[in-house]
Amino acid sequence: MEPTAERIALLTAGDVAACLGIPTSTLANWRYQGRSWAESWFETTAALKPSTRVGYRHVLDRRVLPRWGDRPLGSIDRAEVRQWVGELADEGLSAKWIRNIVSVFALVLELARDAGALRDNPAHRIRLPRSSRPEARFLTAGEVARLAAATRDEYQFFIWLAAYTGMRPGELCGLRVRRLDLLRRRVHVAETLQPIRGVLTSGPPKTYEVRSVPLPRFVVRLAGEHLAMRSGQVGRALGPDDWVFGGQDDPAEGLNRDSFRKWVVLPALRSAGLREAVRTHDLRHTCASLLIQLGAHPKAIQDRLGHSDIGVTLNLYGHLFPSLEEHLTDALEDLWRTASGT
């Protein structure tokens, strides 16, 4: 029997859903546009760090919503998502940026799937361009000393503290006076400071990044000298909530990590005759390298740097450990000779 308009009109939502092999609730949500689901998902991120939410908002507004905001989620298939990935690559976006964009879109779709609005997530396990980490550059202890000597006086301690604690640039900018425990020779990492849409914003690091890092004695001495200099800069005694490192334009304000390299680190690299490709973050890598040279266990390096697990440490610095194999083998030989009296 040929279907007629009258017969089709008599079909219920349950009939159509049964023909398509999907739940009736899924069919009902077919008309829900991507925009509503994206906003619902964004509301679930309220507890995340402000910088993370700003990043998500940027991806939604610039990439996800313009493409999918007016589309019913049920009408999106994997082929279209693959095509979108190709278009993003054709625009010249980096692999890392593409992965971030598709990841956010996949999270939006996953919320809809969990709610029963989608049978499958069309962005799940989509093949994406492989991103590569920026090459880590390591300075020697001598090069760190040269860099610090070439740095402006008010920021020399920043170089030393970064290279000998492995703190991230945002963690150093977010360091307050009360978290420098000079009597116990420790620095407590519990806050970050970073620019978000042009405004310096303070926030907590991730849970596993909160840590207490021991300080070498010479760093404690330099810390005292630096705080005395800072007190002179602001014209008063420093309070516990004052920043350890002041801003370039206003010493009483916080330090902008993004402009710090351009206006402080890069001129110092040139003056010291070091590679201009060295980033501020490479001082953190330098700390790991120095610790490995001293024979530190990967677990100790993980704890000091605030990595989520030891796998992160080994992935980043595992290639530096083989250089210790010969040293350890010779040490075993010496141990045997001592024990055997040969």
C-alpha positions as CSV (number, residue, x, y, z in Angstrom):
1,M,0.0,0.0,0.0
2,E,1.4,3.3,-1.0
3,P,1.9,5.8,1.8
4,T,-0.3,8.8,1.6
5,A,-0.1,12.2,3.3
6,E,-3.1,11.2,5.4
7,R,-1.4,8.0,6.6
8,I,1.9,9.7,7.3
9,A,0.1,12.4,9.3
10,L,-1.4,9.6,11.5
11,L,2.0,8.3,12.5
12,T,2.9,9.0,16.1
13,A,6.3,10.0,17.4
14,G,6.6,6.5,18.8
15,D,5.9,5.0,15.3
16,V,8.7,7.2,13.7
17,A,11.1,6.4,16.5
18,A,10.4,2.7,16.1
19,C,11.1,2.9,12.4
20,L,14.4,4.7,13.1
21,G,15.3,2.3,15.9
22,I,15.7,5.1,18.4
23,P,13.9,6.0,21.7
24,T,11.0,8.3,21.5
25,S,12.9,10.8,23.8
26,T,15.7,10.9,21.3
27,L,13.3,11.8,18.5
28,A,11.7,14.5,20.7
29,N,15.2,16.0,21.3
30,W,16.0,15.9,17.5
31,R,14.9,19.5,17.2
32,Y,17.1,20.7,20.1
33,Q,19.7,22.9,18.6
34,G,23.4,22.7,19.3
35,R,23.3,26.2,20.9
36,S,21.0,25.1,23.8
37,W,23.1,22.0,24.5
38,A,26.4,24.1,24.3
39,E,25.1,26.5,26.9
40,S,23.8,23.7,29.1
41,W,27.2,22.1,29.0
42,F,29.0,25.4,29.7
43,E,27.0,25.8,32.9
44,T,28.4,22.5,34.1
45,T,32.0,24.0,34.0
46,A,31.2,26.6,36.7
47,A,33.6,25.0,39.2
48,L,36.6,25.0,36.9
49,K,39.4,27.6,36.9
50,P,38.5,30.9,35.4
51,S,41.2,30.6,32.8
52,T,39.8,27.2,31.7
53,R,36.3,28.5,31.4
54,V,37.5,31.5,29.4
55,G,39.2,29.1,27.0
56,Y,36.0,27.0,26.7
57,R,33.9,30.1,26.1
58,H,36.3,31.2,23.4
59,V,36.1,27.9,21.6
60,L,32.3,27.8,21.8
61,D,31.8,31.4,20.5
62,R,34.5,31.3,17.8
63,R,34.3,27.8,16.5
64,V,31.6,25.5,17.8
65,L,28.5,27.7,17.8
66,P,29.0,29.4,14.4
67,R,29.2,25.9,12.8
68,W,26.7,23.8,14.9
69,G,24.7,26.3,17.0
70,D,21.6,26.2,14.7
71,R,21.8,22.5,13.9
72,P,19.6,19.9,15.6
73,L,22.1,17.6,17.2
74,G,20.4,14.6,15.9
75,S,21.1,15.7,12.3
76,I,24.9,15.7,12.8
77,D,26.8,12.6,11.6
78,R,30.4,11.5,11.8
79,A,31.1,12.3,8.2
80,E,30.2,16.0,8.8
81,V,32.5,16.1,11.8
82,R,35.3,14.7,9.9
83,Q,34.8,17.2,7.1
84,W,34.8,20.0,9.8
85,V,38.1,18.8,11.1
86,G,39.5,18.9,7.6
87,E,38.2,22.5,7.1
88,L,39.9,23.6,10.4
89,A,43.2,22.1,9.2
90,D,42.8,23.9,5.8
91,E,42.5,27.2,7.7
92,G,46.0,26.6,9.0
93,L,45.0,26.0,12.6
94,S,47.5,24.1,14.6
95,A,47.0,20.5,15.6
96,K,46.7,21.4,19.2
97,W,44.1,24.1,18.5
98,I,42.0,21.7,16.4
99,R,42.1,19.0,19.1
100,N,40.9,21.6,21.7
101,I,38.1,22.7,19.5
102,V,36.8,19.1,18.7
103,S,37.3,18.1,22.3
104,V,34.9,20.9,23.5
105,F,32.4,19.9,20.8
106,A,32.6,16.3,21.8
107,L,31.9,17.2,25.5
108,V,28.8,19.1,24.4
109,L,27.6,16.1,22.4
110,E,28.4,13.7,25.3
111,L,26.2,15.7,27.6
112,A,23.4,15.3,25.1
113,R,24.1,11.6,24.8
114,D,24.1,11.1,28.6
115,A,20.7,12.9,28.7
116,G,19.3,10.5,26.1
117,A,19.1,13.2,23.3
118,L,21.6,11.3,21.2
119,R,22.1,7.7,20.5
120,D,25.8,8.1,19.7
121,N,28.4,10.8,20.0
122,P,29.4,11.6,16.4
123,A,32.6,13.4,17.6
124,H,33.8,10.4,19.7
125,R,37.0,8.9,18.5
126,I,37.3,11.1,15.4
127,R,40.8,10.9,14.0
128,L,42.5,14.2,14.7
129,P,45.9,15.7,13.7
130,R,48.6,14.7,16.0
131,S,49.9,17.6,18.1
132,S,53.5,17.9,19.1
133,R,54.9,19.4,22.3
134,P,57.1,22.5,21.9
135,E,60.7,21.4,22.1
136,A,62.0,21.6,25.7
137,R,65.3,23.5,26.0
138,F,67.6,23.0,28.9
139,L,70.1,25.4,30.3
140,T,73.2,24.3,32.3
141,A,73.8,25.6,35.8
142,G,76.4,28.0,34.3
143,E,73.9,29.3,31.7
144,V,71.3,29.9,34.4
145,A,73.9,32.0,36.3
146,R,74.7,34.0,33.1
147,L,71.0,34.6,32.4
148,A,70.3,35.7,36.0
149,A,73.3,38.1,35.9
150,A,72.0,39.6,32.6
151,T,68.4,40.0,34.0
152,R,67.1,43.3,35.4
153,D,67.9,43.5,39.2
154,E,64.3,43.3,40.3
155,Y,63.7,40.0,38.4
156,Q,67.0,38.1,38.9
157,F,65.4,36.2,41.8
158,F,62.6,35.1,39.4
159,I,65.3,33.3,37.2
160,W,66.9,31.6,40.2
161,L,63.7,30.5,41.8
162,A,62.3,29.2,38.5
163,A,65.4,27.2,37.7
164,Y,65.9,25.7,41.2
165,T,62.3,24.9,42.1
166,G,60.8,24.1,38.7
167,M,57.8,26.4,39.4
168,R,55.7,27.3,36.4
169,P,55.7,31.0,35.2
170,G,52.1,31.4,36.3
171,E,52.9,30.0,39.8
172,L,55.8,32.4,40.2
173,C,53.7,35.4,39.2
174,G,51.1,34.2,41.7
175,L,53.5,33.8,44.6
176,R,52.7,35.9,47.7
177,V,55.1,36.8,50.4
178,R,53.4,34.6,53.0
179,R,54.1,31.5,50.9
180,L,57.9,32.0,51.1
181,D,58.8,30.2,54.3
182,L,62.4,31.2,54.7
183,L,62.9,29.7,58.2
184,R,61.9,26.2,57.0
185,R,63.5,26.9,53.5
186,R,60.3,26.1,51.6
187,V,58.0,27.7,49.1
188,H,54.4,26.8,49.1
189,V,52.8,26.7,45.6
190,A,49.1,27.3,46.0
191,E,48.1,30.1,43.6
192,T,48.6,31.2,40.0
193,L,48.3,34.6,38.3
194,Q,47.7,34.9,34.6
195,P,46.1,37.4,32.2
196,I,42.5,36.5,31.2
197,R,41.1,38.8,28.5
198,G,43.6,41.5,29.5
199,V,43.0,41.3,33.2
200,L,45.4,39.6,35.6
201,T,43.4,37.0,37.4
202,S,44.4,35.0,40.5
203,G,43.3,31.4,40.9
204,P,44.3,28.1,42.5
205,P,46.4,25.6,40.6
206,K,45.0,22.1,39.9
207,T,44.8,20.0,43.1
208,Y,47.8,17.9,42.3
209,E,49.9,21.0,41.6
210,V,49.5,22.4,45.1
211,R,52.8,21.5,46.8
212,S,55.6,22.6,49.1
213,V,59.0,22.8,47.5
214,P,62.3,22.8,49.5
215,L,64.7,25.7,48.8
216,P,68.5,25.5,48.6
217,R,70.2,27.8,51.1
218,F,71.5,30.2,48.5
219,V,68.0,30.6,47.2
220,V,66.8,31.5,50.7
221,R,69.5,34.1,50.9
222,L,68.6,35.6,47.5
223,A,64.9,35.6,48.6
224,G,65.7,37.8,51.6
225,E,67.7,40.2,49.4
226,H,64.9,40.3,46.9
227,L,62.1,41.0,49.4
228,A,64.2,43.8,50.9
229,M,64.5,45.3,47.3
230,R,60.7,44.8,46.8
231,S,60.0,46.7,50.0
232,G,62.1,49.6,48.7
233,Q,60.2,49.5,45.4
234,V,56.8,49.9,47.0
235,G,58.0,52.3,49.7
236,R,56.7,50.3,52.7
237,A,57.1,47.0,54.5
238,L,55.7,44.1,52.5
239,G,52.5,42.5,53.8
240,P,51.8,38.7,53.7
241,D,49.5,39.1,50.7
242,D,51.9,41.2,48.6
243,W,53.2,39.7,45.4
244,V,56.8,38.4,45.5
245,F,57.3,39.7,42.0
246,G,55.8,43.1,41.1
247,G,54.6,44.3,37.8
248,Q,56.8,46.1,35.3
249,D,54.7,49.3,35.2
250,D,53.5,49.2,38.8
251,P,55.7,47.3,41.4
252,A,52.7,47.1,43.7
253,E,50.7,45.2,41.1
254,G,51.2,41.6,39.9
255,L,53.5,40.4,37.2
256,N,52.1,39.5,33.7
257,R,53.7,36.3,32.7
258,D,52.9,36.8,29.0
259,S,54.8,40.1,28.7
260,F,57.6,39.0,31.0
261,R,59.4,37.1,28.4
262,K,59.2,39.9,25.8
263,W,60.4,42.7,28.1
264,V,62.6,40.8,30.6
265,V,63.7,37.3,29.5
266,L,64.4,38.0,25.8
267,P,66.7,41.0,26.4
268,A,68.5,39.0,29.1
269,L,69.0,36.0,26.7
270,R,70.5,38.3,24.1
271,S,72.7,40.1,26.6
272,A,74.0,36.7,28.0
273,G,74.6,35.3,24.5
274,L,72.1,32.5,25.0
275,R,69.6,31.1,22.5
276,E,66.7,33.4,22.0
277,A,64.4,30.4,21.5
278,V,64.6,29.7,25.3
279,R,61.2,30.3,26.9
280,T,60.4,31.3,30.4
281,H,58.9,27.8,30.9
282,D,62.2,26.2,29.9
283,L,63.6,27.2,33.3
284,R,61.2,24.6,34.7
285,H,62.6,22.0,32.3
286,T,66.0,23.1,33.3
287,C,65.2,22.3,36.9
288,A,64.2,18.8,35.9
289,S,67.4,18.4,33.9
290,L,69.6,19.6,36.8
291,L,67.8,17.1,39.2
292,I,68.4,14.2,36.8
293,Q,72.1,15.1,36.5
294,L,72.2,14.8,40.3
295,G,70.7,11.4,40.2
296,A,67.2,12.3,41.5
297,H,64.5,9.6,41.4
298,P,61.7,10.3,38.9
299,K,59.2,10.3,41.8
300,A,61.1,13.1,43.6
301,I,61.1,15.1,40.3
302,Q,57.3,14.5,39.9
303,D,56.6,15.7,43.4
304,R,58.8,18.8,43.0
305,L,57.3,19.8,39.7
306,G,53.7,19.0,40.6
307,H,53.0,16.5,37.8
308,S,49.7,14.6,38.0
309,D,51.5,11.2,37.8
310,I,54.9,9.8,37.3
311,G,54.1,9.0,33.7
312,V,54.0,12.7,32.8
313,T,57.5,13.1,34.3
314,L,58.9,10.1,32.3
315,N,57.2,11.2,29.1
316,L,58.7,14.7,29.4
317,Y,62.2,13.8,30.7
318,G,62.6,10.1,30.2
319,H,65.1,10.6,27.4
320,L,67.5,12.3,29.8
321,F,67.7,9.3,32.1
322,P,69.6,6.9,29.8
323,S,72.6,9.2,30.2
324,L,72.8,8.0,33.8
325,E,73.0,4.3,32.8
326,E,76.7,4.3,32.3
327,H,77.2,6.1,35.6
328,L,75.1,3.6,37.5
329,T,76.8,0.7,35.8
330,D,80.2,2.0,36.9
331,A,78.9,2.6,40.4
332,L,77.8,-1.1,40.5
333,E,81.2,-2.1,39.4
334,D,82.8,0.0,42.2
335,L,80.4,-1.5,44.7
336,W,81.4,-5.0,43.7
337,R,85.1,-4.2,43.9
338,T,84.7,-2.7,47.4
339,A,82.8,-5.8,48.6
340,S,85.1,-8.3,47.0
341,G,88.3,-6.5,48.0
342,T,89.6,-6.5,44.4
